[in-house]
Amino acid sequence: MRKGHVFVCGACGQQASQWAGRCAGCGAWGEIAERRPDRRGSAGRSGAVVPLVDPDAAEPPRLSTGLPDLDRVLGGGLVPGSVLLLAGPPGIGKSTLLLQWLAAMADVGHRGLLVSGEESRAQVASRARRIGVSVNAVSFAPGRDLHAVIAAARAERPTVLAVDSIQTLRDPEATTQPGGVAQVRGCVDALVELAKTEDVTVVVSGHVTKDGDLAGPRALEHAVDVVLTFEGDPRSGLRIVSGGKNRFGAEGETAWFEMGPAGLAPIDPAALLCSGERHPGAAVALPLAGRRALAVEVQALVGGGDGPSRRQVTGLDLRRFQQVAAVLERSIGLPLGRSELFGAVAGGIRVDDPAGDLAVAAALASAATGLAPPEAAAFVGEIALTGQVRPAAAMEQRVAAARAAGCTTLFGPERAGPLDGLRVVTVGHVSEALGWALSPAGTVGGRRAS
C-alpha cells in the first residue's frame, strides 16, 4: 500500500490495510476501493480552549411538541439544534406520528418542514385530511436527495425538520447503495451539521429489523442526541413511544397512544392493560415504565401434552418465564415439568421488569389449579432460584399504580408508601404468596395480612 493511501469498503465504510475482493466487515463483494484521505485543514489548526462551565450560560430552552406525553418522554420538550431518531418497524405509524407531531407544534407557533422519500405530497396531504389535522404551518418537500433536503431546510428555516425516512435519503455524490451503512452514516452526519449550524431541530425516522435493531445496523444511535422507540401491537392499536438515549433528560419514559381512524390519540394505560376481573390464569403485575409504574394483566395457560412440552410467551421474557415455572415445581410442587406452558401480557406490551416474576408465578399457579387469585389483588417481587421473594425498587410508584387500577390487596416483599385503603400481604417466599392457590379455603400461606 502506498503511503497515505487506505482501502475503504463502500458498503460499510470499514478500512483495510490492503485490497481484498470481499469486505471482512459486511461481507460485500467488489466494494473495497483505494482512497487517499483528505487531510486539508488539519495542519496548523488548533481548537480553542475554553472553560468547561460558563457561569453566565443558562439551561437550553425547550420547545413544546404540542403533545404533553411526548414532552414528558423528551424531558420537557425539544432542545433547539438537537437531532432525534424515531425508530420503529415498518407500518407501525411513524409517518402518522411525525405528521401529527409537526401539526401540534404548528398549533403552538413552531413551523415545521416535512421531507418524505417514501410518500408524495398528495399522499401526505390525503393522510392529513383523513386524520383531520391542521397542517397550515407545515411545509413539504421531497426527501430523497440529501443536498436538496439541506437546501430546502436552509431556505425555509423551519423550527423542526422531519425526515421520513433516513433509509430513503441518499447522497448522489456517494457511490454506495441508498439505505446502506455508508449512506446512512453520511446522511445523518450532514443532518447533524445542519442542526448544529442552523439551530434547527431534526427528527429522522428509521426502520428496524425483525430482531429490533436499526437497519444499518445501529449506525445512527451514536450520532443523534435522542433515540425514541415506537412500537406496539398492530392488532390492538396500542402504540408506545419509549425514550432510550437522551442527552437532555431521563431515559426510560413512555407515552401511550391508540391508533384509530383519526390517527394517534393519547390514552391512559391503566384502564387498557388491567381489566380488574377475576379469572383463573390471570394476575396483575406492577412493572415500571420509566419513572412510573403500570398495572398490567399477566396471563398463563397450562395444558397437558403427550410430546415434548412447549414454552411460549408473548410480551414476557422466555428465560425468566421458564425459570419461574421451574421454581414453582420445585418449591411448591406444582406439576409443570411435563405441561405445555403459555404466557402473555394483555394489551400487547412487553414486561421486562424482574419484579413481575411474582405475578407470573401467580398466573401459572392459578392456571394449574383453576383457582382465580384473590379479588382485586396485585403481585410484585422478583423470585430467586431458591423461591425467595426479593424486594423491588420504586414501591411507592407501584402502590400508586395498584390503587389507580382498583386493586385493594398487594402481595409483595415489603411495605412502601402510604397504604390507606390498601391491604398488604408481606411475603418472603413464593409459597407464602400463593397460599390461596394451594389451600382452597383461602389462607395466605400462614402469613398475617396487614
N, C-alpha and C positions, 0 to 999 in steps of 0.2 A: 504494500500500500504506500502510495506517495505521501510525503509529509504534508500535513494539513488537509488531507482528504479523509472522508469517512464513508462508510456504506450504510445506507438507511433503507429500511423497509417502507415502501409507500403505502402499505395497508395498515400497519400498526405503529409505525414510527420508531421501531426498535433499531438501535445501531449495532453494527457488527465490525469486527476488525478486518474482515476480508469478504470478498464477494461469495455468495452461495446461491444456488438455484432455488432453495426453499428457506423461508424465514423460520428460525428456531423459535420465535415468539408466538406467531399466529398460524404458522403452517402454510402461508400463502406462497404460491409458486410464481417466479418471474417478477417479483415486486421489488427486489433489492437493487438499488442503483447507487453509483458513486456520486457523492456530493462534496462540495467544498464549503465548509462552514463559513457563515458571514460574520466576520469579526469587526466590521466597521463600527466605529464609535466606542469600542471597548478600551482602546489605548488612551491613556492620559485623562480618563474621566473618573471622577470620584464622587460618591454620594455625599450630600450634605449631612453633617452630624447635628442632630437636634435633641433636646431633652425628650425623654420618653413621655412624660406627662406635661401637658400645657395647663398651667393653673387657671388660665383665662378661658379655656375651651369648655363648652357646655356639652351635655349629652346630645347625641344625634337626634334630630327631630323625627317624629313618627307621622306617617300618613295613614289615615284610616282607610281600610279597604271598603268600607260601607257594609261589611259583613262582620258583626261583633264576634261571632265564634271564630272566624278566621283571624281577626285581630288578636284574640287570646292565644291562638296557636303560634302566631308570629312574635309574641311577646310584647304586644302593644301596638302593632301596626307595621307598615313598611318603612324601611330606612332608605332615604334617597341615595341613589348611586349603588345600591346593592343588587346582587344577582341571585335569583331564586330558581330552583328546579322543582317542577311539579311532575313527579314520576308515577306512572300507573300503567296497567295493562291496556292494550287496545280495546276501545269500545266501552270503557268504564265511565266516560263522561268528562274527560279532561277539557275538551273543546267547549262543552257547555259551561263548565265551571269558569274557564277563562273569560267567556263572553259575559256571564253574569257578574264576574269579578270586576271587569272593566266598566260595565254599566253601573254597578253600585258605586264605584269610585267617581264616575262622571256625575252621579247624583249629589255627591258631596264636594264637587268642584275641581276634580282632578281629571285632566284629559288623558285619554288612552289611545294607543295605536296597536291594532291587532294585525299581525302579519301571519298569513297562513300558507303553507305549502301543501296542505292536504285538501283544502276546500277552496272553492272560488268565492268571489264576493257575493254572488247570487245565493249560493248555498248557505253562507253565514247569515245573510240577511233573512233567508227563509227560516232558519232556526230562531233568529231573534224574534221574528213575528210569531212563531209558534209558541214560544215560551213567554211571550208578552213582556220583554224587557225593553226599556228605553235606551237606545244607543245613539242619541243625537250627538253626544260629545265623543263618540268612539269612531276613530278613523280606521280605514282598512287599506292594506297594501299586499300584493303578492309576496310570498315568503319562501321562495326557492333560491334566489340569488343573494349571496351574502352581501356583496357590495351594494346592490340595490336596496336591501333592507337597511343597511347602515346609512346610506344616503337619504333614504326616506325618513329615518329617525332624526338625523341631524337637521333636515329641513322642517319637519313637523314639530320637533322638540316636545314630545309628549311627557307627561309625568311618569307614565308606565308604558313600557313596550312589552307586548306579549308575543312570543314566538311559538307557533304551533305547526310543526314540532321541530325539534333540533335535528331529528333524523332526516327530514326532508330538505334542510338547508344545506347548500353546498357553495364552496369557493370555486369559481370557474378556473382560476389560475392553478389550482391544485390538480395533480394528475391521478389522485386516488378516487375510489368509488364513493359516491354520496352515501352517507349513513355509516361508513366505516370508521374505525377508531381515529385515524389521522384526520379525516374530515371533521368529525365531531369535535375533536380537541382544538383544531384550528378555528372552527366557527365559534366555539364557546370562548376561546381566548380573545377573539375580535369583539365579541359582545361584552366581555368583561372590561376591555379597554374603553368601549363606548360608554358603559355605565359609569366608570370612574372619571372619565374626562368630561362627559356631558352632564353628569349628575342625574342620569335617567335610571329609574328602577326597571330592571329587565327581568321578566318572568318567562322561562322557557319550559315547554312540556317535553317529556321524554318517555318513550315506551319502555316497558320492562319485559324481560323474557319470561318463559314459563317457570323458571327457577326463582323469579323475583329479583333478578339482577337487572341493572340498567343496561339496555342494549348499547354495546360499545367496547368492552363491558366495564361498567362502573368508571367510565372515563371522565365523568362530569362532576362527581361529588367533591373532589378535592379543589376544583376551580371555583365553585359557587359559594355564596355566603349562607344560604338556607336551602335545605332539602325537605320538600313536602312529599309525602307518600299518599296517593289517592287510591283507595281500594274499597272493596265491598262485594256483596253478593248480588249479581245482576238479576237473579230470580226474585229477590225480596225488595229490590230498590234501595236497600240501605247502602250508604256511601260514607266513608270515614276519611277525613284528612288528618294525617298524623305528622307531627313535627319531628324530624330527625335532627340532622346537623343544623345548628342555629348559632351564628356568631353574635347575635344581638339579643338573645333571650334563652329561656329554659327549653330543654328538649323534652319530648315525650307527650306534649299536649295534643289533644284530639278535638276535632269538630265533627259533628254528626249531621248528615243530611239524608233526605229521602228523595230519590229520583222519581218524578212524576211527569204527566203531560205538560205541566208548566215549568219544567226544569227542576233544579235542586232547591229544596226547602229545608231550612234548619229544623231539627227535631230534638226533643228531649229523649235520650236513650232509655231513661228509667222505665217509661211506660211501654217501650217497644221490646225490651230484652227480658223482661220478667213478667210473666202472666199472673203470678200470685196464687194460682190454683194448685191444689194438691193432687199429684199424680204419682203412682209408683214409677220409679226410674227417673225422676226429675228432682233436682236440688238447686238451691240458689247459692251462687258464688258471689264474692265481692272483690273482684280483681281491680288493680289500679290501672288507670288510663291517664298517664301524665301525673298531674298533681291532684287528681280527684279519683274517686272510686266509683264503680258501677255495680249495679245488681243485675246479674245475668243468670239465665237458667241453663244449667248443665244437665244434659240428658244421657241416659245409658240404656242399653238393651243387652240382656243376657239370654242367649239361646243355646240349645243343645246341638251338637254336631257329631256326625259319625266319622268324618275325616279329620284332617289337621285343623286345629282351632284357629280361627281368624281373629285378628285385632284390627279394627278400622275406626278411624276418628275423623271428625270434621271440626276444625276450629280448636283442637286440642293438640298438645304435643304427644305424639305416639309413644315415645320412650317413657315419659312420665306416667302416661295412662297405663302402660304395661307394668310399670314399677308399682303403682298404687294397687293394681289388681293382684300382684304377687304378694304385697304386704297384707292385703285383706285375707288372702288364702292362708298365709302363714300365721297371722296374728289372731284372727277371729274364726278361722275355719270355714270360710265361705268356699264352696266347691266351684272355683272359677277356672282352674287349670285346663280342663278339657272343654270348656264352654266357648262359644263364639261371643266375643265382646265387641260392642259398638258404642262409640261415644260421640256426642255432638254438642254444640253451643247454639242456643236459639239466636236468631237474628243474623246468622252468617258471619259473626265476628270471630276473632281468634283470641284465646286466652292463653297467655304465656307466663302469667304470674304464678310462681310456685305456691303462693298462698291459696290457690284454687284447688290444691290436692284434696283437702277435706271435703269439698263439695263433690269432687269426682268420686271419692270413696262413698259418700252418702248416696249418690245416684246409683252406683254399682250395687251397693248393699240393698237399696230399695228395689232395684230391678230384679235382683236374685231372690229376694224374699217375697216380693209382691206387696210389701207394706210401704205406703207413702210416708215421707218424712213428716215430722210434726208440723202442724198448721202454722203458716207464716214464719217459717224458720229459715235462717241463713247460716252458711258454714264458711269459716275462714281459718286457714292454717296450713302450713307445709308439713307433709308426712315424711318422717325419716324411714330408713330401711328397717329400723327396729320397731316401727309403729308409733314412735313418739310424735306428738304434735308440737311443732316448733312455733315460736312467736312470729308474728307478721308485723311488718312496718306499717306506719300510717294508719293505725287503728281508728283514729278519730274520723278520718275520711270514710273509712269502711262502715263505721257505725252510722254516719250520716246517710250513706247510700242505702243501708238496710232500712232505716226509718223512711226514707223517701219512697222505697218500694213497698212500704206497708208491712214490713217484717216486724214481728213482736218478740221473736226469740233468736238469739245469736249463739251458735256453738263455736267456741274459739279458745285459744290457748291462754288468753289473758284479757283483763278488762282495760278499757281505754275510753277516754272522753266521757261526756255527760251521758248517763244511762236512763234518764227519765223516760218511763214508758217502754223500756226495752229489757226483756228478761235475758240474762246472760248465763249460759251454761259453760263453766270453765272446765276444760278437759286437758289432760296431759297425755293420753294415749288414744289411738284411733278407736279402740273398743269402747271407751267411755263416751265417745261422740256418737257411736252407732248403737247404743243400748236400745233405742226404740225399734231397731230392726231385729235385734237378737232376742228381745223379750216383747212379745205382742202386747203385754199388759201396759207397756209404755214407760217403764222405768228407764232412767238415763244412766245406765252403767253404774248405778250405785252412787253417783255424784249428786250433790245437792245443787240445785239451780238457784242462782241469786236473782 
